[in-house]
């Protein structure tokens, strides 16, 4: 099939939308006239591909800008264009309006399937198949959409980077093995920042060609993985798939590591679902998983392992700020887990991604939240694509920010600080949430250095990062230990 891009404010979309098309000749005005140029394009393509080759037209169900296409306009246009196409692929928004970027490419804060209503509206007007897009990843939900008749085909983009085998897994009844896209935008951001897409969940993205030349394991190794976070789980999964004998030890009573907090945050449900998916992957492999098992250098060495992979993570960073021992001071993780202890007025110390998303979650729970950040802006560790998204969500949820402001102390239900001018400011707070970053468990990780002929560190114990770094380093450890 050839898909013609007639959406998002590009050339064909510009002819279709009265927001841009101000022509007074035969290419402007009525729906029929605005369709004249797209019809010329479609006729030329049909002449080139012949009568049996399918043509799909991607079109906006809604432009989202003043004077642009509304749903009824799109339905009328599709009726005019229907004789020239075999399917309509219905999206929304225009690229030249920055605030609509998240409509086109939904982030984690947007419900999945948010564009379905536009596809369903077009389907009411045409008899040709209608394709819908919009962050789809759940196979059961997609089956329901097709069964409901709101769309005939589900299109996926980022999801097939996260797990290219989704169609085969679905066909085989293995939906619980699908790694569902996090919509974290690392794939899109990577293209802008260093010219190549990367995926938080799929460490092969960007090196598919070279992976064809990776040799099989030279010999079966006895492997110990210390830590059951995403990096440790990925290392165990990859090593076991290569045929090694793997034991994974987790000190707590559950796998997940730094991702456990996600179970308490509504917009982080996909992140916590990753934990369940990786647990499922582990269960299908000959990996011995031991919970409530703290490993010491002595026990690791006594196991006579060929390889020890250390994935012991990081701790919350507690800067030397007086008053952090107050009972109303919580870590970001505690704020999610113990919501009943969080008061009405909240000050979040630290405006990185952890601080911002903690603030967004608490604001969504009805709290009055202020972020105090010493850098000139919040979300400084966000990827290129998410900076604007975070800013819009902060505005939407009413979170206040105090940037270039350094917290100097906590006491008497107040957070004292110094602003950019050097002046003293204070913020009243029923609860203070500390989100000042993470500190790698370097000393603990280093203590295992002589426990096996080969010792590899992965994830946050090297340098605190995000899921992408943990999964990729875990994969590399399991793949390249030979």
Secondary structure by P-SEA (a helix, b strand, c coil): ccccccccccaaaaaaccccccccccccccccccaaaaaaaaaaaaaaacccbbbbbbbbccccccccccaaaaaaaaaaacccccccccccccccccccccccccccccccccaaaaaaaaaaccccbbbbbcccccaaaaaaaaaaccccbbbbccccccccaaaaaaaaccccccccccccaaaaaaaaaccbbbbccccccccaaaaaaccccccccbbbbccccaaaaaaaaaaaaaccbbbbbbcccccccccccccccccaaaaaaaaaaaaaaaaaccccccccccccaaaaaaacccbbbbcccccccccccccccccccccaaaaaacccccccbbbbccccaaaaaaaaaaaaaccbbbbbbcccccccccccccaaaaaaaaaaaccccccccccccccccbbbbcccccbbbbbbccbbbbcccccccccccccccccccbbbbcccccccccaaaaaaaaaaaacccc
